[in-house]
Amino acid sequence: MITRTCTASALAQGPEVGDGSGGTRAQALRARREALKLSQEELAFRSEVHRTYISELERGIKNPSMTTLQKLAVALDTTKTALVRETERREGKAP
């Protein structure tokens, strides 16, 4: 249970101030979407999340709730856990 809480919080955190990367969470989400060759509009349709919100997530402006994260994971044919692990891998925190 502690691992789930810690890993979920990694995805919910915004980008580091001044890191210039837009955040690893945002990068992981965008990379998965692009790997599936989906537009933001198509991801929005599949996940029932507004397209502008997808854009804000990918730019590191907004942080997804667990409900939104689940919707995105389903739309991206993956799991919340896999999205969190990719975020942690990009942050250098994955085992």
GIWOCOR-V171113 format. One record per backbone hydrogen bond with DSSP energy under -0.5 kcal/mol. CO is the residue of the C=O (numbers start at 1). NH is the residue of the N-H. If there is no record, write none. Layout:
# GIWOCOR-V171113
[[CO/NH] [CO/NH]]
This chain:
# GIWOCOR-V171113
[[1/5] [2/6] [3/7] [4/8] [5/9] [6/10] [7/11] [8/12] [9/13] [16/19] [23/27] [24/28] [25/29] [26/30] [27/31] [28/32] [29/33] [30/34] [31/35] [32/36] [33/38] [34/37] [39/43] [40/44] [41/45] [42/46] [43/47] [44/48] [44/49] [50/53] [50/54] [51/55] [52/56] [53/57] [54/58] [55/59] [56/61] [56/62] [57/60] [60/15] [65/69] [66/70] [67/71] [68/72] [69/73] [70/74] [71/75] [72/76] [73/78] [74/77] [79/83] [80/84] [81/85] [82/86] [83/87] [84/88] [85/89] [86/90] [87/91] [88/92] [88/93] [88/94] [89/92]]
